[in-house]
């Protein structure tokens, strides 16, 4: 099973890092961390393993945000401060 630790995080235009995974059921999971996104720590320049919480968005094959179907994010399209275990659980659900 793929986990967050298997993903390749790269520098992003927001100054932090990010990774995306397209799952078997055609949902893309976007995982971001850095100073201008909802992560812990909220700083740029760290490696992925130094962040403990991430900003997450789930987008279906049509380009629609479906984050709220998996994480309680209220009216937002993204979920903030999401733990590695929750991310791994979502990956497991969507990539089987």
MMTF fields as JSON, N, C-alpha, C and O atoms, coordinates in Angstrom:
{
  "mmtfVersion": "1.0.0",
  "mmtfProducer": "UNKNOWN",
  "numBonds": 383,
  "numAtoms": 384,
  "numGroups": 96,
  "numChains": 1,
  "numModels": 1,
  "chainsPerModel": [1],
  "groupsPerChain": [96],
  "chainIdList": ["A"],
  "bondAtomList": [4, 2, 8, 6, 12, 10, 16, 14, 20, 18, 24, 22, 28, 26, 32, 30, 36, 34, 40, 38, 44, 42, 48, 46, 52, 50, 56, 54, 60, 58, 64, 62, 68, 66, 72, 70, 76, 74, 80, 78, 84, 82, 88, 86, 92, 90, 96, 94, 100, 98, 104, 102, 108, 106, 112, 110, 116, 114, 120, 118, 124, 122, 128, 126, 132, 130, 136, 134, 140, 138, 144, 142, 148, 146, 152, 150, 156, 154, 160, 158, 164, 162, 168, 166, 172, 170, 176, 174, 180, 178, 184, 182, 188, 186, 192, 190, 196, 194, 200, 198, 204, 202, 208, 206, 212, 210, 216, 214, 220, 218, 224, 222, 228, 226, 232, 230, 236, 234, 240, 238, 244, 242, 248, 246, 252, 250, 256, 254, 260, 258, 264, 262, 268, 266, 272, 270, 276, 274, 280, 278, 284, 282, 288, 286, 292, 290, 296, 294, 300, 298, 304, 302, 308, 306, 312, 310, 316, 314, 320, 318, 324, 322, 328, 326, 332, 330, 336, 334, 340, 338, 344, 342, 348, 346, 352, 350, 356, 354, 360, 358, 364, 362, 368, 366, 372, 370, 376, 374, 380, 378],
  "bondOrderList": [1, 1, 1, 1, 1, 1, 1, 1, 1, 1, 1, 1, 1, 1, 1, 1, 1, 1, 1, 1, 1, 1, 1, 1, 1, 1, 1, 1, 1, 1, 1, 1, 1, 1, 1, 1, 1, 1, 1, 1, 1, 1, 1, 1, 1, 1, 1, 1, 1, 1, 1, 1, 1, 1, 1, 1, 1, 1, 1, 1, 1, 1, 1, 1, 1, 1, 1, 1, 1, 1, 1, 1, 1, 1, 1, 1, 1, 1, 1, 1, 1, 1, 1, 1, 1, 1, 1, 1, 1, 1, 1, 1, 1, 1, 1],
  "groupList": [{"groupName": "UNK", "atomNameList": ["N", "CA", "C", "O"], "elementList": ["N", "C", "C", "O"], "formalChargeList": [0, 0, 0, 0], "bondAtomList": [1, 0, 2, 1, 3, 2], "bondOrderList": [1, 1, 2], "singleLetterCode": "X", "chemCompType": "L-PEPTIDE LINKING"}],
  "groupTypeList": [0, 0, 0, 0, 0, 0, 0, 0, 0, 0, 0, 0, 0, 0, 0, 0, 0, 0, 0, 0, 0, 0, 0, 0, 0, 0, 0, 0, 0, 0, 0, 0, 0, 0, 0, 0, 0, 0, 0, 0, 0, 0, 0, 0, 0, 0, 0, 0, 0, 0, 0, 0, 0, 0, 0, 0, 0, 0, 0, 0, 0, 0, 0, 0, 0, 0, 0, 0, 0, 0, 0, 0, 0, 0, 0, 0, 0, 0, 0, 0, 0, 0, 0, 0, 0, 0, 0, 0, 0, 0, 0, 0, 0, 0, 0, 0],
  "groupIdList": [1, 2, 3, 4, 5, 6, 7, 8, 9, 10, 11, 12, 13, 14, 15, 16, 17, 18, 19, 20, 21, 22, 23, 24, 25, 26, 27, 28, 29, 30, 31, 32, 33, 34, 35, 36, 37, 38, 39, 40, 41, 42, 43, 44, 45, 46, 47, 48, 49, 50, 51, 52, 53, 54, 55, 56, 57, 58, 59, 60, 61, 62, 63, 64, 65, 66, 67, 68, 69, 70, 71, 72, 73, 74, 75, 76, 77, 78, 79, 80, 81, 82, 83, 84, 85, 86, 87, 88, 89, 90, 91, 92, 93, 94, 95, 96],
  "secStructList": [7, 7, 7, 4, 4, 4, 1, 7, 7, 3, 3, 7, 6, 6, 1, 1, 3, 3, 3, 3, 3, 3, 7, 6, 6, 1, 7, 3, 3, 3, 3, 3, 3, 1, 6, 6, 1, 1, 7, 5, 1, 7, 7, 1, 1, 7, 7, 4, 4, 4, 7, 1, 3, 3, 3, 3, 3, 3, 3, 7, 6, 6, 1, 7, 5, 7, 4, 4, 4, 6, 1, 7, 7, 6, 6, 7, 1, 1, 3, 3, 3, 3, 3, 2, 2, 2, 2, 2, 2, 2, 2, 2, 2, 2, 7, 7],
  "xCoordList": [0.84, 0.0, 0.88, 1.882, 0.49, 1.175, 0.812, -0.335, 1.788, 1.543, 2.124, 2.79, 1.872, 2.409, 3.937, 4.544, 4.554, 6.01, 6.569, 7.755, 5.739, 6.171, 6.087, 6.622, 5.429, 5.205, 6.436, 7.208, 6.601, 7.718, 7.214, 6.43, 7.665, 7.293, 8.284, 9.493, 7.749, 8.581, 8.231, 7.168, 9.135, 8.877, 7.696, 7.53, 6.881, 5.672, 5.738, 6.559, 4.883, 4.859, 4.482, 4.806, 3.803, 3.44, 4.616, 4.492, 5.766, 6.96, 7.245, 8.372, 6.239, 6.412, 6.619, 7.198, 6.139, 6.272, 4.901, 3.934, 4.834, 3.579, 3.796, 4.834, 2.787, 2.781, 1.349, 0.4, 1.213, -0.116, -0.084, 0.907, -1.178, -1.317, -2.643, -3.7, -2.584, -3.811, -4.109, -3.321, -5.235, -5.571, -6.229, -6.591, -6.37, -6.982, -8.403, -8.857, -9.11, -10.491, -10.564, -11.619, -9.437, -9.36, -9.649, -10.154, -9.325, -9.366, -7.922, -7.079, -7.644, -6.314, -6.294, -7.164, -5.278, -5.07, -3.902, -2.787, -4.164, -3.131, -2.762, -3.631, -1.469, -0.974, 0.065, 1.058, -0.161, 0.703, 1.169, 0.489, 2.341, 2.849, 3.712, 4.368, 3.707, 4.527, 3.92, 2.901, 4.556, 4.195, 2.804, 2.11, 2.384, 1.119, -0.024, -1.069, 0.167, -0.898, -1.116, -0.336, -2.181, -2.575, -1.796, -2.29, -0.57, 0.296, 0.97, 0.943, 1.571, 2.386, 3.683, 3.665, 4.82, 4.954, 4.504, 4.41, 4.235, 3.782, 4.973, 4.996, 5.963, 7.204, 7.655, 7.355, 8.373, 8.952, 10.346, 10.944, 10.853, 12.229, 12.451, 13.594, 11.379, 11.52, 11.349, 10.775, 11.851, 11.587, 10.226, 9.716, 9.637, 8.301, 8.23, 7.215, 9.29, 9.244, 9.303, 9.126, 9.547, 9.583, 8.218, 8.041, 7.261, 5.904, 5.07, 5.188, 4.224, 3.361, 1.9, 1.138, 1.508, 0.142, 0.201, 1.095, -0.752, -0.723, -2.071, -3.097, -2.052, -3.274, -3.574, -2.686, -4.829, -5.208, -6.426, -7.368, -6.385, -7.543, -7.74, -6.771, -8.987, -9.324, -10.156, -11.147, -9.737, -10.355, -10.717, -9.873, -11.978, -12.4, -11.963, -11.375, -12.252, -11.807, -12.425, -11.923, -13.508, -14.138, -13.514, -13.822, -12.642, -12.03, -12.763, -12.448, -13.751, -14.528, -13.863, -13.367, -13.858, -13.355, -14.348, -15.541, -13.855, -14.702, -14.108, -14.402, -13.28, -12.593, -13.579, -13.339, -14.694, -15.661, -16.341, -17.0, -16.198, -16.753, -15.875, -16.304, -14.657, -13.711, -13.215, -12.865, -13.185, -12.683, -13.662, -14.113, -13.988, -14.863, -14.098, -13.25, -14.41, -13.732, -14.733, -14.399, -15.954, -16.971, -17.275, -17.49, -17.295, -17.587, -16.327, -16.413, -15.167, -13.915, -13.726, -14.296, -12.911, -12.591, -11.399, -11.193, -10.612, -9.443, -9.59, -10.328, -8.877, -8.858, -7.486, -6.466, -7.465, -6.206, -5.823, -6.664, -4.531, -3.942, -4.374, -4.886, -4.154, -4.539, -3.325, -2.231, -3.534, -2.426, -2.039, -2.806, -0.849, -0.354, -1.257, -1.495, -1.76, -2.6, -3.917, -4.4, -4.501, -5.738, -5.445, -6.217, -4.341, -3.969, -3.761, -4.252, -3.044, -2.816, -4.12, -4.272, -5.05, -6.355, -7.109, -7.723, -7.07, -7.739, -7.091, -7.786, -5.763, -5.062, -5.496, -5.77, -5.56, -5.968, -7.379, -7.616, -8.307, -9.688, -9.794, -10.59, -9.005, -9.143, -8.24, -8.445, -7.245, -6.272, -6.328, -5.359, -7.437, -7.536, -8.111, -8.27],
  "yCoordList": [-1.194, 0.0, 1.25, 1.323, 2.208, 3.499, 4.277, 4.244, 4.977, 5.861, 7.234, 7.418, 8.178, 9.525, 9.489, 10.33, 8.533, 8.438, 8.028, 8.23, 7.457, 7.035, 8.158, 8.024, 9.247, 10.322, 11.214, 11.386, 11.769, 12.669, 14.1, 14.57, 14.78, 16.175, 17.075, 16.847, 18.1, 19.057, 20.471, 20.707, 21.408, 22.813, 23.305, 22.943, 24.138, 24.66, 26.183, 26.824, 26.75, 28.202, 28.968, 30.15, 28.313, 28.986, 29.064, 29.642, 28.481, 28.56, 27.306, 27.089, 26.495, 25.258, 24.08, 24.211, 22.927, 21.706, 21.086, 21.405, 20.198, 19.531, 18.26, 18.06, 17.407, 16.166, 15.892, 16.345, 15.14, 14.743, 13.269, 12.757, 12.603, 11.186, 10.987, 11.339, 10.422, 10.059, 8.61, 7.717, 8.374, 7.045, 6.198, 6.687, 4.928, 3.989, 4.38, 4.093, 5.034, 5.434, 6.843, 7.477, 7.329, 8.597, 9.825, 10.832, 9.735, 10.894, 11.31, 10.479, 12.602, 13.118, 13.669, 14.443, 13.251, 13.754, 14.734, 14.358, 15.985, 17.011, 17.229, 17.472, 17.14, 17.283, 18.394, 18.314, 19.435, 20.614, 20.928, 20.609, 21.56, 22.015, 23.247, 23.372, 24.15, 25.351, 26.532, 26.413, 27.654, 28.866, 29.389, 29.901, 29.269, 29.875, 28.87, 29.193, 27.664, 26.662, 26.129, 26.408, 25.364, 24.886, 23.637, 22.518, 23.84, 22.724, 23.031, 24.161, 22.002, 22.173, 21.423, 20.221, 22.118, 23.548, 24.353, 23.836, 25.597, 26.485, 27.327, 28.551, 26.614, 27.243, 26.593, 25.427, 27.348, 26.827, 26.273, 26.557, 25.484, 25.029, 23.713, 23.301, 23.045, 21.767, 20.621, 20.796, 19.458, 18.226, 17.693, 18.045, 16.851, 16.313, 15.605, 15.692, 14.907, 14.155, 15.048, 14.563, 16.345, 17.278, 17.91, 18.58, 17.697, 18.205, 17.114, 15.942, 17.501, 16.506, 16.632, 15.671, 17.807, 18.027, 18.742, 19.554, 18.44, 18.909, 19.482, 19.205, 20.287, 20.723, 19.715, 19.337, 19.28, 18.222, 18.65, 19.241, 18.338, 18.518, 17.23, 16.589, 16.858, 15.701, 16.196, 16.903, 15.813, 16.314, 15.129, 14.278, 15.072, 13.94, 14.134, 15.158, 13.152, 13.166, 14.302, 14.633, 14.899, 16.027, 17.363, 18.4, 17.334, 18.561, 19.181, 20.298, 18.464, 18.971, 18.591, 17.476, 19.525, 19.231, 18.331, 18.629, 17.24, 16.313, 16.05, 15.035, 16.966, 16.816, 16.554, 15.706, 17.285, 17.172, 15.808, 15.512, 14.977, 13.624, 12.683, 11.587, 13.112, 12.272, 12.896, 12.191, 14.24, 14.959, 16.085, 16.782, 16.266, 17.361, 18.676, 19.011, 19.412, 20.685, 21.825, 22.895, 21.6, 22.648, 23.063, 22.213, 24.349, 24.894, 25.022, 25.407, 24.703, 24.849, 23.723, 22.641, 24.0, 22.993, 22.145, 21.05, 22.654, 21.938, 21.719, 22.429, 20.731, 20.46, 20.832, 20.501, 21.509, 21.919, 21.05, 20.436, 21.014, 20.337, 18.873, 18.42, 18.152, 16.742, 15.878, 16.103, 14.893, 14.039, 13.016, 12.725, 12.487, 11.446, 10.218, 9.604, 9.849, 8.65, 8.838, 7.9, 10.021, 10.29, 10.259, 9.684, 10.869, 10.849, 9.42, 9.042, 8.62, 7.218, 6.436, 5.574, 6.731, 6.064, 6.428, 5.561, 7.687, 8.119, 7.461, 6.977, 7.443, 6.775, 5.318, 4.811, 4.65, 3.246, 3.065, 2.16, 3.933, 3.845, 4.049, 3.381, 4.956, 5.355, 4.589, 4.636, 3.886, 3.249, 1.729, 1.071, 1.158, -0.303, -0.817, -2.027],
  "zCoordList": [0.0, 0.0, 0.0, 0.71, -0.793, -0.829, 0.429, 0.875, 0.999, 2.141, 1.828, 0.809, 2.694, 2.526, 2.456, 1.792, 3.128, 3.119, 1.76, 1.5, 0.892, -0.44, -1.475, -2.576, -1.134, -2.093, -2.234, -1.29, -3.409, -3.685, -3.554, -4.379, -2.521, -2.298, -3.024, -2.992, -3.677, -4.402, -3.956, -3.381, -4.225, -3.896, -4.715, -5.88, -4.081, -4.715, -4.826, -4.169, -5.648, -5.857, -4.586, -4.464, -3.638, -2.388, -1.42, -0.34, -1.802, -0.968, -0.162, 0.283, 0.021, 0.773, -0.153, -1.232, 0.283, -0.504, -0.735, -0.043, -1.715, -1.993, -2.784, -3.415, -2.734, -3.5, -3.913, -3.273, -4.998, -5.46, -5.812, -6.334, -5.521, -5.836, -6.552, -6.027, -7.748, -8.465, -8.11, -8.422, -7.462, -6.971, -8.052, -9.123, -7.742, -8.688, -9.058, -10.165, -8.141, -8.438, -9.022, -8.997, -9.547, -10.278, -9.424, -9.92, -8.141, -7.259, -7.006, -6.668, -7.172, -6.884, -5.474, -5.076, -4.723, -3.369, -3.437, -3.799, -3.088, -3.035, -1.578, -0.74, -1.276, 0.093, 0.087, -0.635, 0.894, 0.903, 2.321, 3.297, 2.419, 3.712, 3.482, 2.448, 4.447, 4.34, 5.065, 5.746, 4.909, 5.633, 5.293, 6.172, 4.034, 3.626, 3.492, 2.928, 4.002, 3.983, 5.398, 6.308, 5.563, 6.891, 7.265, 7.124, 7.743, 8.129, 9.458, 9.946, 10.027, 11.23, 11.021, 10.757, 11.135, 11.375, 10.162, 9.048, 10.401, 9.33, 8.871, 9.008, 8.319, 7.864, 6.575, 6.318, 5.769, 4.533, 4.81, 5.848, 3.872, 3.943, 4.653, 4.845, 5.047, 5.728, 4.735, 3.66, 5.105, 4.362, 4.773, 5.837, 3.944, 4.226, 5.568, 6.258, 5.949, 7.204, 8.44, 9.557, 8.257, 9.386, 9.67, 10.687, 8.774, 8.999, 9.64, 9.283, 10.592, 11.241, 10.806, 10.909, 10.324, 9.847, 8.5, 8.265, 7.614, 6.235, 5.818, 6.439, 4.755, 4.089, 2.99, 2.225, 2.913, 1.98, 1.166, 1.692, -0.121, -1.0, -1.789, -2.195, -2.0, -2.833, -4.002, -3.822, -5.206, -6.426, -7.304, -7.585, -7.742, -8.571, -10.02, -10.368, -10.852, -12.245, -13.063, -14.137, -12.564, -13.249, -12.843, -13.43, -11.843, -11.34, -10.179, -9.768, -9.635, -8.504, -7.183, -7.025, -6.242, -4.9, -4.178, -4.122, -3.632, -2.865, -1.481, -0.849, -1.028, 0.258, 1.382, 2.241, 1.377, 2.468, 2.547, 3.543, 1.524, 1.574, 2.41, 2.77, 2.712, 3.439, 4.73, 5.677, 4.765, 5.939, 6.246, 5.337, 7.51, 7.899, 7.75, 8.577, 6.685, 6.441, 6.318, 5.809, 6.782, 6.74, 5.319, 4.454, 5.068, 3.742, 2.879, 1.712, 3.443, 2.702, 1.692, 1.831, 0.671, -0.336, 0.08, -0.444, 1.025, 1.522, 3.027, 3.711, 3.513, 4.952, 5.487, 4.884, 6.605, 7.209, 8.375, 9.032, 8.616, 9.76, 9.852, 10.875, 8.759, 8.665, 8.988, 8.471, 9.846, 10.294, 9.233, 8.315, 9.38, 8.478, 8.512, 7.472, 9.682, 9.782, 9.036, 8.403, 9.096, 8.349, 6.85, 6.082, 6.43, 5.013, 4.544, 3.48, 5.318, 4.94, 4.853, 3.988, 5.738, 5.709, 4.43, 3.808, 4.039, 2.807, 1.593, 0.7, 1.561, 0.457, 0.38, -0.708, 1.51, 1.557, 0.974, 0.174, 1.385, 0.923, -0.591, -1.252, -1.135, -2.537, -3.491, -4.704, -2.964, -3.859, -3.814, -4.194, -3.361, -3.336, -4.616, -4.779]
}
